[in-house]
Amino acid sequence: MNKKNPKRLLIIGCGGVASVAIHKCCQNSDVFEEIMIASRTKSKCDALAAKLAPMTKTVITTAQVNADHAEEVAELIASYRPAAVLNLALPYQDLAIMDACLEAGAHYIDTANYEPEDTDDPQWREIYEERCKRLGFSAYFDYSWQWDYRESFENAGLMALLGTGFDPGVTSVFTAYAQKHYFDEIHTIDILDCNGGDHGYPFATNFNPEINLREVSAPGSYWENGAWVEVPPMSIKREYDFPEVGRKDMYLLHHEEIESLAKNIPGVQRIRFFMTFGQSYLTHMKCLENVGMLSTSPIEFQGQQIVPIQFLKALLPDPASLGPRTVGKTNIGCIYTGIKDGKERTIYIYNVCDHQECYREVESQAISYTTGVPAMIGAMMVLTGAWQGEGVFNVEEFDPDPYMDALNQWGLPWVVCENPQTVE
Ligand SMILES: NC(=O)c1ccc[n+]([C@@H]2O[C@H](COP(=O)([O-])OP(=O)(O)OC[C@H]3O[C@@H](n4cnc5c(N)ncnc54)[C@H](OP(=O)(O)O)[C@@H]3O)[C@@H](O)[C@H]2O)c1
């Protein structure tokens, strides 16, 4: 029987983010001695494995899997025997993959919290509507589904590490780092996600269009004084002068790390999330929304059921194809205000990433890069035992120092700036 190797990782998904994470695992063969790439379309896994094999000591195998079915994933885990599973498919598969990890005995790691594919499912809808009323935000995704697995992971002696992308992920680790080294109390957190890149298309999304458009067309919300405040989509706009990128308009969005940071950062009074958007993107999105193209509910078309947003995805440029044509930089980070040694303090921790440099290194644009690198680092924390635990955890619950060191080492160096411009 195949023996479990603490340096063996099963990666599910082979899209934009996974491709970067897999490149990075292959650069880090001491930690990732063996990886399996398993996805819905095996030919993509085979093509990537063939490209990387000559350049790495990591032993790569591939498999076909439909991760909507927990039993298929469990069978794969049982035969490959990895120490952990890195889920880089879609948030729709989170729960099935967690079930499989429990059944077959592997740690679980992801970059995005659970959201159902079918938001018309009456069973899910009932729970969702009760949550909207109780918590006061109406995004389709929230952590409750995965936090409910805590006891099962504890009982199985396994760890689930949630949200190790950039945001959530690095932004949450920045917060743990600020809390550990810069503040006695953090009072406010503004997470700023700026993409100053230009791909030359009138409209394209930088990662999976379905997930991206669902996120940005939803109402915005923020956490203030112990409660959620929800506002209409794109109704709060600010301008910010981003280091190395310049002045950009940004809009307040609901974002998943607000939920976990509100729980895990004691005494925090306000958490907001802003993302930059150009006017062309917003005009296209509004138009698509007005004509019903962002809908997730199936419609009948010429005798066939189609989901409008999935049809739109088929028309839009594949995010993976944006790499060669995207120029410019991203700047993603967090502004913290609070108290240190009785005095008020404000800092901004951020990373700047250059689209073309990412492309030269791993043939991807910076959005996939800034998510794929932290996905590899999260998996490294689990495989090396730098982070250990039994249960379900968000990344800010662990010691940030080894992760922050790894960001510097693996391509996402960060800067701490004292007294930055703040957001009104
Ligand atoms: N935290 C962050 O900062 C952050 C930022 C961006 C993205 N993300 C998350 O990263 C994840 C990947 O995003 P992406 O842009 O790489 O998406 P993507 O390019 O669409 O890739 C998704 C991959 O998952 C595979 N897949 C989909 N359904 C599957 C199923 N049922 N079984 C097996 N494989 C399946 C797809 O296979 P096919 O090739 O057959 O379609 C594809 O290879 C998403 O969860 C996204 O929300 C997180």
The ligand as an ORCA input file, in Angstrom:
! r2SCAN-3c Opt
* xyz 0 1
  N      -8.137     34.472     -1.699
  C      -7.854     35.081     -2.822
  O      -7.104     36.064     -2.828
  C      -8.382     34.578     -4.135
  C      -8.187     35.349     -5.289
  C      -8.584     34.827     -6.530
  C      -9.198     33.575     -6.583
  N      -9.409     32.871     -5.437
  C     -10.026     31.529     -5.472
  O      -9.151     30.636     -6.126
  C      -9.912     29.548     -6.668
  C      -9.455     29.266     -8.097
  O      -9.680     30.411     -8.903
  P      -9.174     30.458    -10.422
  O      -9.259     31.884    -10.842
  O      -7.935     29.683    -10.552
  O     -10.377     29.667    -11.131
  P     -10.320     28.908    -12.544
  O      -9.225     29.460    -13.403
  O     -11.725     28.902    -13.056
  O      -9.888     27.411    -12.130
  C     -10.732     26.553    -11.447
  C     -10.214     25.142    -11.654
  O     -11.036     24.255    -10.883
  C     -11.457     23.205    -11.723
  N     -12.778     22.728    -11.310
  C     -13.961     23.401    -11.332
  N     -14.940     22.613    -10.914
  C     -14.384     21.425    -10.604
  C     -14.901     20.185    -10.120
  N     -16.201     20.013     -9.872
  N     -14.020     19.186     -9.915
  C     -12.696     19.312    -10.180
  N     -12.164     20.456    -10.645
  C     -13.007     21.494    -10.863
  C     -11.539     23.801    -13.115
  O     -11.518     22.760    -14.058
  P     -11.816     22.989    -15.622
  O     -10.487     23.318    -16.191
  O     -12.382     21.713    -16.094
  O     -12.807     24.136    -15.714
  C     -10.283     24.670    -13.107
  O      -9.142     23.921    -13.382
  C     -11.376     29.974     -6.534
  O     -11.924     29.333     -5.420
  C     -11.299     31.462     -6.293
  O     -12.403     31.939     -5.546
  C      -8.989     33.334     -4.219
*
